[in-house]
Each structure stands twice: as C-alpha cells, then as structure tokens.
C-alpha cells in the first residue's frame, strides 16, 4: 500500500467573524494539523504548508494542507517554475 504524502483540513468560517476569532481559528487549524502529522508518524517540520480560501457567499471555506515526501517535492518543483 502506498504511503500518504499529504493531508488537508477544512473549516467553514463566517465572513462576519472578528479578526481575532479568524486568527484563533487559523492557529487552531495549524496546531491540529501538526498534531495529526505526529499521530501518523510524520515530523511536522519536514512538511510544507499551504492555505487555500474559497468564497461561499457569506462564508469562506479555509483549507490548510500539509505536504511531505514526494508531494512536497512535486509542490516545490511546480513553485520553482513560476
């Protein structure tokens, strides 16, 4: 079985939330992603992270992604071309 080399976490956040609450949500997502990586045996420092935001009317969907191993190499190669 192939090993996973990426993980994603999404949250729906009301656009009307205060900046303090949005920042706290971002910090929580970063913390939980790190904990999840440790849980599956990946060193959080060996991964790269990316944020994506999708507009959904009065809400936004935030996706926090972690890439390591082959996926990290692929992302870094794609980014070096731009």
MODELLER restraints for C-alpha pairs under 7 A, 6 or more apart:
rsr = mdl.restraints
at = mdl.atoms
rsr.add(forms.Gaussian(group=physical.xy_distance, feature=features.Distance(at['CA:5:A'], at['CA:67:A']), mean=5.91, stdev=0.5))
rsr.add(forms.Gaussian(group=physical.xy_distance, feature=features.Distance(at['CA:5:A'], at['CA:68:A']), mean=5.22, stdev=0.5))
rsr.add(forms.Gaussian(group=physical.xy_distance, feature=features.Distance(at['CA:5:A'], at['CA:69:A']), mean=5.77, stdev=0.5))
rsr.add(forms.Gaussian(group=physical.xy_distance, feature=features.Distance(at['CA:5:A'], at['CA:70:A']), mean=6.49, stdev=0.5))
rsr.add(forms.Gaussian(group=physical.xy_distance, feature=features.Distance(at['CA:5:A'], at['CA:71:A']), mean=5.61, stdev=0.5))
rsr.add(forms.Gaussian(group=physical.xy_distance, feature=features.Distance(at['CA:6:A'], at['CA:66:A']), mean=5.46, stdev=0.5))
rsr.add(forms.Gaussian(group=physical.xy_distance, feature=features.Distance(at['CA:6:A'], at['CA:67:A']), mean=4.41, stdev=0.5))
rsr.add(forms.Gaussian(group=physical.xy_distance, feature=features.Distance(at['CA:6:A'], at['CA:68:A']), mean=6.21, stdev=0.5))
rsr.add(forms.Gaussian(group=physical.xy_distance, feature=features.Distance(at['CA:6:A'], at['CA:71:A']), mean=6.53, stdev=0.5))
rsr.add(forms.Gaussian(group=physical.xy_distance, feature=features.Distance(at['CA:7:A'], at['CA:65:A']), mean=5.66, stdev=0.5))
rsr.add(forms.Gaussian(group=physical.xy_distance, feature=features.Distance(at['CA:7:A'], at['CA:66:A']), mean=5.21, stdev=0.5))
rsr.add(forms.Gaussian(group=physical.xy_distance, feature=features.Distance(at['CA:7:A'], at['CA:67:A']), mean=6.71, stdev=0.5))
rsr.add(forms.Gaussian(group=physical.xy_distance, feature=features.Distance(at['CA:8:A'], at['CA:63:A']), mean=6.57, stdev=0.5))
rsr.add(forms.Gaussian(group=physical.xy_distance, feature=features.Distance(at['CA:8:A'], at['CA:64:A']), mean=5.67, stdev=0.5))
rsr.add(forms.Gaussian(group=physical.xy_distance, feature=features.Distance(at['CA:8:A'], at['CA:65:A']), mean=4.34, stdev=0.5))
rsr.add(forms.Gaussian(group=physical.xy_distance, feature=features.Distance(at['CA:8:A'], at['CA:66:A']), mean=6.43, stdev=0.5))
rsr.add(forms.Gaussian(group=physical.xy_distance, feature=features.Distance(at['CA:9:A'], at['CA:63:A']), mean=5.49, stdev=0.5))
rsr.add(forms.Gaussian(group=physical.xy_distance, feature=features.Distance(at['CA:9:A'], at['CA:64:A']), mean=5.23, stdev=0.5))
rsr.add(forms.Gaussian(group=physical.xy_distance, feature=features.Distance(at['CA:9:A'], at['CA:65:A']), mean=6.42, stdev=0.5))
rsr.add(forms.Gaussian(group=physical.xy_distance, feature=features.Distance(at['CA:10:A'], at['CA:61:A']), mean=6.58, stdev=0.5))
rsr.add(forms.Gaussian(group=physical.xy_distance, feature=features.Distance(at['CA:10:A'], at['CA:62:A']), mean=5.42, stdev=0.5))
rsr.add(forms.Gaussian(group=physical.xy_distance, feature=features.Distance(at['CA:10:A'], at['CA:63:A']), mean=4.24, stdev=0.5))
rsr.add(forms.Gaussian(group=physical.xy_distance, feature=features.Distance(at['CA:10:A'], at['CA:64:A']), mean=6.35, stdev=0.5))
rsr.add(forms.Gaussian(group=physical.xy_distance, feature=features.Distance(at['CA:11:A'], at['CA:61:A']), mean=5.63, stdev=0.5))
rsr.add(forms.Gaussian(group=physical.xy_distance, feature=features.Distance(at['CA:11:A'], at['CA:62:A']), mean=5.35, stdev=0.5))
rsr.add(forms.Gaussian(group=physical.xy_distance, feature=features.Distance(at['CA:11:A'], at['CA:63:A']), mean=6.64, stdev=0.5))
rsr.add(forms.Gaussian(group=physical.xy_distance, feature=features.Distance(at['CA:12:A'], at['CA:59:A']), mean=6.49, stdev=0.5))
rsr.add(forms.Gaussian(group=physical.xy_distance, feature=features.Distance(at['CA:12:A'], at['CA:60:A']), mean=5.69, stdev=0.5))
rsr.add(forms.Gaussian(group=physical.xy_distance, feature=features.Distance(at['CA:12:A'], at['CA:61:A']), mean=4.42, stdev=0.5))
rsr.add(forms.Gaussian(group=physical.xy_distance, feature=features.Distance(at['CA:12:A'], at['CA:62:A']), mean=6.35, stdev=0.5))
rsr.add(forms.Gaussian(group=physical.xy_distance, feature=features.Distance(at['CA:13:A'], at['CA:59:A']), mean=5.51, stdev=0.5))
rsr.add(forms.Gaussian(group=physical.xy_distance, feature=features.Distance(at['CA:13:A'], at['CA:60:A']), mean=5.27, stdev=0.5))
rsr.add(forms.Gaussian(group=physical.xy_distance, feature=features.Distance(at['CA:13:A'], at['CA:61:A']), mean=6.21, stdev=0.5))
rsr.add(forms.Gaussian(group=physical.xy_distance, feature=features.Distance(at['CA:14:A'], at['CA:58:A']), mean=6.13, stdev=0.5))
rsr.add(forms.Gaussian(group=physical.xy_distance, feature=features.Distance(at['CA:14:A'], at['CA:59:A']), mean=4.25, stdev=0.5))
rsr.add(forms.Gaussian(group=physical.xy_distance, feature=features.Distance(at['CA:14:A'], at['CA:60:A']), mean=6.25, stdev=0.5))
rsr.add(forms.Gaussian(group=physical.xy_distance, feature=features.Distance(at['CA:15:A'], at['CA:58:A']), mean=5.75, stdev=0.5))
rsr.add(forms.Gaussian(group=physical.xy_distance, feature=features.Distance(at['CA:15:A'], at['CA:59:A']), mean=5.12, stdev=0.5))
rsr.add(forms.Gaussian(group=physical.xy_distance, feature=features.Distance(at['CA:15:A'], at['CA:60:A']), mean=6.32, stdev=0.5))
rsr.add(forms.Gaussian(group=physical.xy_distance, feature=features.Distance(at['CA:34:A'], at['CA:44:A']), mean=5.52, stdev=0.5))
rsr.add(forms.Gaussian(group=physical.xy_distance, feature=features.Distance(at['CA:37:A'], at['CA:43:A']), mean=6.66, stdev=0.5))
rsr.add(forms.Gaussian(group=physical.xy_distance, feature=features.Distance(at['CA:37:A'], at['CA:44:A']), mean=6.03, stdev=0.5))
rsr.add(forms.Gaussian(group=physical.xy_distance, feature=features.Distance(at['CA:38:A'], at['CA:44:A']), mean=6.72, stdev=0.5))
rsr.add(forms.Gaussian(group=physical.xy_distance, feature=features.Distance(at['CA:46:A'], at['CA:68:A']), mean=6.40, stdev=0.5))
rsr.add(forms.Gaussian(group=physical.xy_distance, feature=features.Distance(at['CA:47:A'], at['CA:66:A']), mean=6.03, stdev=0.5))
rsr.add(forms.Gaussian(group=physical.xy_distance, feature=features.Distance(at['CA:47:A'], at['CA:67:A']), mean=5.28, stdev=0.5))
rsr.add(forms.Gaussian(group=physical.xy_distance, feature=features.Distance(at['CA:47:A'], at['CA:68:A']), mean=4.55, stdev=0.5))
rsr.add(forms.Gaussian(group=physical.xy_distance, feature=features.Distance(at['CA:47:A'], at['CA:72:A']), mean=6.94, stdev=0.5))
rsr.add(forms.Gaussian(group=physical.xy_distance, feature=features.Distance(at['CA:48:A'], at['CA:66:A']), mean=5.67, stdev=0.5))
rsr.add(forms.Gaussian(group=physical.xy_distance, feature=features.Distance(at['CA:48:A'], at['CA:67:A']), mean=5.36, stdev=0.5))
rsr.add(forms.Gaussian(group=physical.xy_distance, feature=features.Distance(at['CA:48:A'], at['CA:68:A']), mean=6.59, stdev=0.5))
rsr.add(forms.Gaussian(group=physical.xy_distance, feature=features.Distance(at['CA:48:A'], at['CA:72:A']), mean=6.57, stdev=0.5))
rsr.add(forms.Gaussian(group=physical.xy_distance, feature=features.Distance(at['CA:49:A'], at['CA:65:A']), mean=5.52, stdev=0.5))
rsr.add(forms.Gaussian(group=physical.xy_distance, feature=features.Distance(at['CA:49:A'], at['CA:66:A']), mean=4.57, stdev=0.5))
rsr.add(forms.Gaussian(group=physical.xy_distance, feature=features.Distance(at['CA:49:A'], at['CA:67:A']), mean=6.43, stdev=0.5))
rsr.add(forms.Gaussian(group=physical.xy_distance, feature=features.Distance(at['CA:50:A'], at['CA:64:A']), mean=5.95, stdev=0.5))
rsr.add(forms.Gaussian(group=physical.xy_distance, feature=features.Distance(at['CA:50:A'], at['CA:65:A']), mean=5.26, stdev=0.5))
rsr.add(forms.Gaussian(group=physical.xy_distance, feature=features.Distance(at['CA:50:A'], at['CA:66:A']), mean=6.67, stdev=0.5))
rsr.add(forms.Gaussian(group=physical.xy_distance, feature=features.Distance(at['CA:51:A'], at['CA:63:A']), mean=5.77, stdev=0.5))
rsr.add(forms.Gaussian(group=physical.xy_distance, feature=features.Distance(at['CA:51:A'], at['CA:64:A']), mean=4.79, stdev=0.5))
rsr.add(forms.Gaussian(group=physical.xy_distance, feature=features.Distance(at['CA:51:A'], at['CA:65:A']), mean=6.40, stdev=0.5))
rsr.add(forms.Gaussian(group=physical.xy_distance, feature=features.Distance(at['CA:52:A'], at['CA:62:A']), mean=5.85, stdev=0.5))
rsr.add(forms.Gaussian(group=physical.xy_distance, feature=features.Distance(at['CA:52:A'], at['CA:63:A']), mean=5.13, stdev=0.5))
rsr.add(forms.Gaussian(group=physical.xy_distance, feature=features.Distance(at['CA:52:A'], at['CA:64:A']), mean=6.61, stdev=0.5))
rsr.add(forms.Gaussian(group=physical.xy_distance, feature=features.Distance(at['CA:53:A'], at['CA:60:A']), mean=6.51, stdev=0.5))
rsr.add(forms.Gaussian(group=physical.xy_distance, feature=features.Distance(at['CA:53:A'], at['CA:61:A']), mean=5.66, stdev=0.5))
rsr.add(forms.Gaussian(group=physical.xy_distance, feature=features.Distance(at['CA:53:A'], at['CA:62:A']), mean=4.68, stdev=0.5))
rsr.add(forms.Gaussian(group=physical.xy_distance, feature=features.Distance(at['CA:53:A'], at['CA:63:A']), mean=6.37, stdev=0.5))
rsr.add(forms.Gaussian(group=physical.xy_distance, feature=features.Distance(at['CA:54:A'], at['CA:60:A']), mean=5.58, stdev=0.5))
rsr.add(forms.Gaussian(group=physical.xy_distance, feature=features.Distance(at['CA:54:A'], at['CA:61:A']), mean=5.06, stdev=0.5))
rsr.add(forms.Gaussian(group=physical.xy_distance, feature=features.Distance(at['CA:54:A'], at['CA:62:A']), mean=6.58, stdev=0.5))
rsr.add(forms.Gaussian(group=physical.xy_distance, feature=features.Distance(at['CA:55:A'], at['CA:61:A']), mean=6.58, stdev=0.5))
